[in-house]
Amino acid sequence: MISFLKIFFFIPVILTAIPANAIAGDRHRSPAQGYMERVSGNELGSAVTGMLALTADGDTIASLNPDRLLMPASNMKLVTTGLALDFLGENFEYRTSIGYSGEIRDSCLFGDLYIVGGGDPVLASDDSIATALPELFRHWTDFLKEAGIRKIDGHIVGDGRYFGLPMPEEQTWQWDDCGTYYGAGISGLTFFENMQTFDVAAGEKPGDPVSVEDNFPVCPWMEYRYECTTGEAGTGDKLYYYTTDMAPVGVMRGTFAADRAPKTLECSNKFPGYTCAAYFTGWLSERGVMSTEGPADSGYYMPDGGLADRDSLVILGQTVSPRLGRIAYQTNYDSNNIYAETLFHTIGKAVGGSGDYAGSVLAAEKLLADMGLDARKVNIRDGSGLSRQNLLSPSFICRFLKAMEESAAFDAFASSLPAPGESGTMETVMTDYDKALKSRIRLKSGSMTGVKCFSGYIFPETGGKPAVFSIMINNSLLSQYRMQKIIDRMIYLISAGTISGTGQEHPEP
């Protein structure tokens, strides 16, 4: 039998093992902490959830599995745009050159004309920040006029060798992503964001072929196979486009519901350099400048005689991209994958001289180490977040966001992040919450099937340093809509706590 004295002395031992906030009825726990714990244990169920929110001074507002490695989806763009702005500077510009091999005699270029890509991701894009295609081609044509070239006895080459990529995509991207506009992959010579659009319309009844017509750019060198049919009403759009840079073949499979309205489908173009050369060839031909051999590129459609060394080319002129600060802004507002991937590979080329994926990962790890962050504790595979092998933790993201506050590029970086409720990726975020509160939040979203992540800054009303937060949900069976509502509430509670300075919840919006 246990003696009374043994029981008496055992009681304090038990009490010291119980958390103080449990004894005090959790009165010291922030509403944000309590809400996330409740939701992660109930509605989110078997999903894997991580979260960390820190005040401007680094004190913890809320924390749940902060060191858990999770797929960040497009939260990866925070790291990519931040590193690019910090290392390259917001005034960095990409340059596309027009040059030639051979010689000019009697107004004829005896050799090949080169469109020398310098990595510009917005080249020929329909984005508002890009130079319109006719204006771009007029600049290039002026370079030829100034050099006295009226005929080209050779090819017009779309040279995409800038990054030295063996393949346009990261090898862990999913196959069904690689045919989409967001999985197009990059090139040293981008054209129309490496997209190709198709106009699709359902047939009269289920089982009928889907009507598919290529829209822009028109690529007559491609072989298209349309193995898609009209689906039952209510089954939605389940069309998938498959293509590769190894052959000029594109296959569209799946179904398009009978009750769906016609739409324009944005897909991947694996031959952007050749497309650019083909369109410029046609432009010049319409203006009387003929090319005897027509378009070529630095990959599948390489000239029979091979490519000239880039350093040996005679450069006639250059066009420049928008400033990096503006590209980073568009990258984060629209969550543009090709912009992010281009920034990622530009870092690789600038830091280590190699713009391939391996070199770009090493460059990112080095720059993170220079910021005091250990990239060995995370896994980085690309710059956009499309790879499901990217793994970051809420604590890593928060440390990165805090490190960016010390960068000369911080204002440009923070400005590149949208506020909840703004157009683009934030249009449906926190729609039911106070506008004044939302105006002080700057954040980046990230979504995949089963994945929802939001990370960013919360600025105080009176100026000064912001609080930082990262909320990451993986492997969830909830709808994107429901996950969004949970995260909306979480961001609100964090924001209300940082604004009040007490961690106490404000009234409902």
C-alpha positions in Angstrom: 0.0 0.0 0.0 1.3 3.5 -0.9 1.7 5.6 2.2 0.1 9.1 2.7 3.5 10.7 2.5 4.3 9.1 -0.8 1.0 10.4 -2.2 1.6 13.8 -0.8 5.1 14.1 -2.4 3.9 12.6 -5.7 1.2 15.2 -6.4 3.6 18.1 -7.1 5.5 16.0 -9.6 2.3 15.4 -11.5 1.4 19.1 -11.5 4.8 20.2 -12.8 4.3 17.9 -15.8 1.1 19.7 -16.8 1.4 22.8 -19.1 0.7 26.0 -17.2 -1.8 27.2 -19.8 -3.8 24.0 -19.3 -4.0 24.7 -15.5 -5.1 28.2 -16.2 -7.8 27.2 -18.6 -5.7 28.0 -21.8 -6.2 31.7 -21.0 -2.7 32.5 -22.3 -3.3 30.8 -25.6 -4.1 33.1 -28.5 -7.3 32.7 -30.5 -5.3 31.9 -33.5 -3.5 29.1 -31.8 -6.7 27.7 -30.4 -8.6 27.9 -33.7 -5.9 26.1 -35.6 -5.6 23.3 -33.0 -9.3 22.7 -33.1 -9.6 22.7 -36.9 -6.5 20.5 -37.4 -7.8 18.0 -34.9 -11.4 18.0 -36.3 -12.3 19.2 -39.8 -8.9 18.9 -41.4 -8.7 15.3 -40.0 -5.9 13.3 -41.5 -4.5 16.3 -43.4 -1.0 17.4 -42.5 -1.0 20.9 -41.2 1.9 23.3 -40.2 1.7 26.9 -39.1 3.8 29.6 -37.6 3.1 33.3 -36.9 5.6 35.6 -35.4 5.4 39.2 -34.2 7.7 41.9 -35.6 10.0 41.2 -32.6 10.0 37.4 -33.3 7.6 36.4 -30.5 5.3 33.5 -31.3 1.7 34.4 -32.0 0.7 30.8 -33.0 2.5 27.6 -33.8 1.6 24.2 -35.0 4.1 21.7 -36.4 6.3 24.6 -37.5 9.2 22.5 -38.6 7.1 19.9 -40.5 8.3 19.7 -44.1 5.4 20.2 -46.5 4.7 20.9 -50.2 4.6 24.7 -50.6 3.0 24.8 -54.1 3.3 28.4 -55.3 4.6 29.6 -51.9 7.9 28.5 -53.5 7.7 31.7 -55.5 8.3 33.7 -52.4 11.8 32.2 -52.2 12.4 32.5 -55.9 11.3 36.2 -56.3 13.0 37.2 -53.0 16.3 35.7 -54.0 16.2 37.1 -57.5 15.4 40.6 -56.2 18.0 40.4 -53.5 20.8 39.2 -55.7 20.1 40.7 -59.1 18.4 43.9 -57.9 15.0 45.2 -58.9 16.5 47.1 -61.9 17.9 44.0 -63.6 16.8 43.6 -67.2 16.9 40.7 -69.7 18.2 41.4 -73.2 17.3 39.7 -76.5 19.8 40.3 -79.3 19.6 40.2 -83.1 22.8 39.0 -84.6 24.2 37.0 -87.5 26.9 34.6 -88.7 28.6 34.9 -92.1 28.9 38.2 -93.9 26.8 40.9 -95.6 27.4 41.7 -99.3 25.3 43.7 -101.6 22.4 44.0 -99.1 22.3 40.2 -98.6 23.3 38.3 -95.5 25.2 35.2 -96.6 24.8 33.3 -93.3 22.1 32.9 -90.7 20.2 35.5 -88.8 20.0 34.8 -85.1 17.3 35.8 -82.5 19.6 35.4 -79.5 17.5 34.7 -76.4 18.7 36.2 -73.2 16.0 34.6 -70.9 13.4 37.3 -71.2 10.2 35.6 -69.9 7.8 38.2 -71.1 9.0 38.2 -74.8 5.9 38.2 -77.1 3.6 37.7 -74.1 0.2 39.3 -74.1 0.9 40.4 -70.5 0.3 44.1 -70.0 4.0 44.6 -69.0 5.3 43.1 -72.3 6.2 44.9 -75.5 3.4 44.1 -78.0 4.6 41.6 -80.7 4.3 44.0 -83.7 6.3 46.7 -81.9 8.9 44.1 -80.9 9.3 42.9 -84.5 9.5 46.5 -85.8 12.5 47.0 -83.5 14.2 43.9 -84.8 13.4 44.8 -88.4 15.0 48.3 -87.8 18.2 46.5 -86.8 18.3 44.7 -90.2 17.6 48.0 -92.0 20.4 49.8 -90.2 22.8 47.0 -91.2 21.6 47.1 -94.8 20.2 43.6 -94.9 17.4 43.1 -97.5 17.8 39.4 -98.0 19.0 36.4 -96.0 20.7 33.6 -97.8 20.3 31.2 -94.9 18.1 30.5 -91.9 16.5 32.7 -89.3 17.4 30.9 -86.0 15.5 31.1 -82.7 18.5 30.6 -80.3 17.3 29.4 -76.9 20.7 28.2 -75.6 21.0 30.9 -72.9 20.3 28.6 -69.9 21.9 25.5 -71.4 18.9 23.4 -70.4 18.8 19.7 -71.5 15.0 19.7 -71.1 12.5 22.5 -70.6 10.8 20.9 -67.5 11.9 19.8 -64.1 12.0 16.0 -64.2 9.7 15.5 -61.2 6.8 17.5 -62.7 3.7 15.4 -63.3 3.2 14.3 -66.9 -0.3 15.8 -67.1 1.0 19.1 -65.9 3.6 19.3 -68.6 1.1 19.9 -71.4 -0.6 22.8 -69.6 0.3 26.5 -69.9 1.5 26.4 -66.3 3.8 23.4 -67.0 5.2 24.6 -70.3 8.8 24.7 -69.1 11.3 27.4 -70.0 13.7 28.3 -72.8 16.4 30.9 -73.3 14.2 32.2 -76.0 10.6 32.4 -74.7 7.7 33.2 -77.0 4.2 33.9 -75.8 5.1 32.4 -72.4 5.7 29.2 -74.3 2.0 28.7 -74.6 -0.2 27.5 -77.5 -4.0 28.1 -77.4 -6.8 25.9 -78.9 -10.5 26.7 -79.3 -12.5 23.7 -78.2 -16.3 23.0 -78.3 -18.4 20.0 -77.4 -20.1 17.9 -80.0 -23.9 17.6 -80.2 -24.1 14.5 -78.0 -21.9 12.4 -75.7 -19.4 10.3 -77.6 -19.1 12.8 -80.5 -15.6 14.2 -81.3 -14.7 17.5 -79.6 -14.1 20.3 -82.1 -10.5 21.5 -81.7 -8.9 24.3 -83.7 -5.4 25.7 -83.0 -5.6 29.4 -82.2 -2.3 31.2 -81.4 0.4 30.7 -82.2 -0.4 28.7 -85.3 2.2 25.9 -85.6 1.8 24.1 -89.0 4.8 22.0 -88.4 3.0 20.2 -85.5 1.2 16.9 -85.9 -2.0 17.0 -83.8 -4.0 14.0 -82.7 -7.3 14.7 -81.1 -8.4 11.7 -79.2 -11.0 13.5 -77.1 -14.8 13.0 -77.0 -17.8 14.8 -75.8 -18.7 13.8 -72.3 -22.0 13.5 -70.4 -23.6 16.7 -69.2 -22.2 17.7 -65.8 -18.8 16.0 -66.2 -17.0 19.2 -66.9 -13.7 19.8 -68.7 -11.4 16.8 -68.5 -9.2 17.6 -71.5 -5.5 16.9 -71.3 -2.9 17.9 -73.8 0.3 15.8 -74.0 3.4 17.0 -75.9 7.2 16.9 -75.7 10.2 18.8 -77.1 11.5 15.4 -78.5 9.1 15.4 -81.4 6.6 17.9 -83.0 3.5 15.9 -81.9 0.7 17.0 -79.7 -2.1 14.7 -78.4 -5.3 15.9 -76.8 -7.2 13.3 -74.7 -10.1 13.2 -72.3 -13.7 14.5 -72.4 -15.4 17.8 -72.7 -19.0 17.8 -71.3 -21.9 18.3 -73.7 -23.3 21.2 -71.6 -20.0 23.1 -71.5 -19.7 26.4 -73.4 -16.9 26.6 -76.0 -13.6 27.9 -74.5 -10.0 28.6 -75.3 -7.7 26.1 -73.8 -4.1 27.2 -72.9 -1.6 24.5 -73.5 2.2 24.1 -73.7 4.4 24.8 -76.7 7.6 22.9 -76.5 9.2 24.7 -79.5 9.1 28.4 -78.5 12.4 29.2 -80.3 11.2 27.8 -83.6 7.9 29.5 -83.2 9.5 32.8 -82.6 11.8 32.3 -85.7 8.8 31.2 -87.8 6.7 34.2 -86.9 9.6 36.6 -87.5 10.3 34.9 -90.8 6.7 35.5 -91.9 6.9 39.1 -90.7 10.0 39.8 -92.7 8.6 38.1 -95.8 5.6 40.3 -95.7 8.0 43.3 -95.8 10.1 42.0 -98.7 13.0 40.5 -96.7 13.2 36.9 -97.7 15.0 34.0 -96.1 16.1 31.2 -98.4 16.2 28.5 -95.7 13.4 29.7 -93.4 13.1 29.2 -89.7 15.3 27.0 -87.5 16.0 26.7 -83.8 18.8 25.5 -81.4 17.1 22.2 -80.7 14.9 19.9 -82.8 14.9 22.1 -85.9 18.6 22.9 -85.8 20.2 24.0 -89.1 21.9 21.3 -91.2 25.2 23.0 -90.8 24.9 23.3 -87.1 24.8 26.4 -84.9 27.4 29.2 -84.7 29.1 29.8 -81.4 27.1 32.6 -79.6 30.3 34.6 -78.9 31.2 34.6 -82.6 27.9 36.3 -83.7 27.9 39.9 -84.9 25.2 41.7 -82.8 23.1 44.2 -84.6 21.0 45.4 -81.7 19.1 44.5 -78.5 15.7 44.8 -77.0 15.2 44.8 -73.2 12.6 43.4 -70.9 10.7 45.2 -68.1 12.7 45.7 -64.9 13.0 42.6 -62.6 10.9 44.4 -60.0 8.0 44.6 -62.4 8.4 41.0 -63.4 8.5 39.8 -59.8 5.4 41.8 -59.1 3.6 40.1 -62.0 5.0 36.7 -60.9 3.5 36.9 -57.5 0.2 38.6 -58.4 -0.6 36.2 -61.1 1.4 33.2 -59.7 3.0 32.9 -63.1 5.1 29.7 -63.3 7.1 30.5 -66.4 8.2 33.8 -64.9 9.2 32.1 -61.6 11.1 29.3 -63.4 13.0 31.9 -65.5 14.0 33.9 -62.4 15.1 30.6 -60.8 17.3 29.7 -63.7 18.6 33.3 -64.0 19.9 33.0 -60.4 21.6 29.8 -61.4 23.3 31.3 -64.4 24.3 34.5 -62.5 25.6 32.8 -59.4 27.3 29.7 -60.7 27.3 30.1 -64.5 24.9 27.2 -65.0 21.3 27.8 -65.7 20.2 24.2 -65.7 18.1 22.8 -62.8 21.1 21.4 -60.8 23.0 24.6 -61.1 20.0 26.7 -60.1 19.3 24.6 -57.0 22.9 25.0 -55.9 22.7 28.7 -56.5 19.6 29.0 -54.4 21.2 27.1 -51.6 24.2 29.4 -51.6 22.1 32.5 -51.6 20.0 31.2 -48.7 23.1 30.3 -46.8 24.3 33.9 -47.3 21.1 35.0 -45.6 21.8 32.7 -42.7 19.3 30.0 -43.7 20.2 26.3 -44.0 18.8 25.0 -47.2 19.9 21.4 -46.3 16.8 21.3 -44.0 14.4 21.8 -46.9 14.2 20.4 -50.5 14.1 22.7 -53.5 13.5 21.3 -56.9 12.2 24.2 -58.9 11.3 27.9 -58.8 7.6 27.8 -59.3 6.5 25.1 -56.8 5.0 22.8 -59.4 7.1 19.9 -58.3 5.6 17.9 -55.5 9.1 17.1 -54.3 9.6 20.7 -53.1 9.5 20.6 -49.3 9.6 23.7 -47.1 8.4 24.2 -43.5 6.5 27.1 -42.0 9.5 28.0 -39.8 11.8 28.1 -42.9 9.4 30.4 -44.8 9.0 32.7 -41.8 12.8 32.9 -41.3 13.1 33.7 -45.0 10.5 36.4 -44.8 12.3 37.9 -41.8 15.7 37.7 -43.6 14.2 39.6 -46.6 13.4 42.5 -44.3 17.1 43.2 -44.1 17.5 43.2 -47.9 17.9 46.4 -50.0 15.2 44.9 -52.2 12.6 44.5 -49.4 10.3 47.2 -50.5 10.2 45.8 -54.0 9.6 42.3 -52.6 6.9 43.3 -50.2 5.2 45.3 -53.0 5.2 42.3 -55.3 2.9 40.5 -52.9 -0.9 41.2 -53.3 -3.3 41.9 -50.5 -6.4 39.7 -49.8 -9.3 40.6 -52.1 -7.2 42.1 -54.9 -7.5 40.9 -58.4 -5.6 37.9 -59.6 -4.9 35.0 -57.2 -6.3 37.0 -54.2 -9.7 37.8 -55.6 -11.6 35.3 -53.5 -9.4 35.5 -50.4 -10.9 36.9 -47.2 -13.9 38.4 -49.1 -16.0 38.7 -45.9 -13.4 40.6 -43.8 -12.7 44.2 -43.1 -11.0 46.1 -45.9 -8.8 48.2 -43.7 -7.4 45.1 -42.0 -6.8 43.4 -45.4 -5.0 46.4 -46.8 -2.1 45.8 -44.3 -1.6 42.1 -45.3 0.7 41.1 -48.1 0.9 37.4 -48.9 1.4 34.6 -51.5 -1.0 31.7 -52.1 -0.1 28.2 -53.1 -2.6 25.5 -54.3 -2.5 22.0 -55.7 -4.9 19.1 -55.3 -5.0 18.5 -51.6 -2.7 21.4 -50.9 -3.4 25.0 -49.7 -0.7 27.4 -48.4 -0.5 31.1 -47.5 2.5 33.0 -46.2 3.4 36.6 -45.9 3.5 39.8 -43.9 1.1 41.7 -41.7 2.0 45.4 -41.4 1.1 47.5 -38.3 -1.3 50.5 -38.6 1.3 53.0 -37.6 4.3 51.8 -39.7 7.3 49.7 -38.7 8.3 46.2 -39.1 5.7 43.6 -40.0 4.6 40.3 -38.4 5.2 37.2 -40.5 3.2 34.0 -40.9 3.0 30.8 -42.9 0.1 28.4 -43.0 0.5 25.1 -44.9 -2.1 22.3 -45.4 -1.2 19.1 -47.3 -3.0 15.9 -48.1 -6.4 17.3 -47.4 -9.6 15.8 -48.8 -11.5 19.0 -48.2 -12.5 21.2 -51.2 -10.3 24.1 -52.1 -13.2 26.4 -51.1 -13.4 25.0 -47.6 -9.6 25.0 -47.0 -9.7 28.6 -48.2 -12.3 29.5 -45.6 -10.3 27.9 -42.8 -7.2 29.8 -43.8 -9.1 33.1 -44.2 -10.2 32.7 -40.6 -6.7 31.8 -39.5 -5.1 34.9 -41.2 -7.8 37.1 -39.7 -7.1 35.8 -36.1 -3.4 36.3 -36.6 -3.9 39.8 -38.0 -6.3 40.8 -35.3 -3.9 39.7 -32.6 -0.9 41.6 -34.1 -3.0 44.8 -34.5 -4.4 44.7 -31.0 -1.1 43.9 -29.5 -2.8 41.5 -27.1 -3.4 38.4 -29.2 -7.1 38.7 -28.3 -9.7 38.2 -31.0 -11.4 41.2 -32.5 -15.2 41.0 -33.1 -16.4 39.0 -36.1 -16.2 40.8 -39.4 
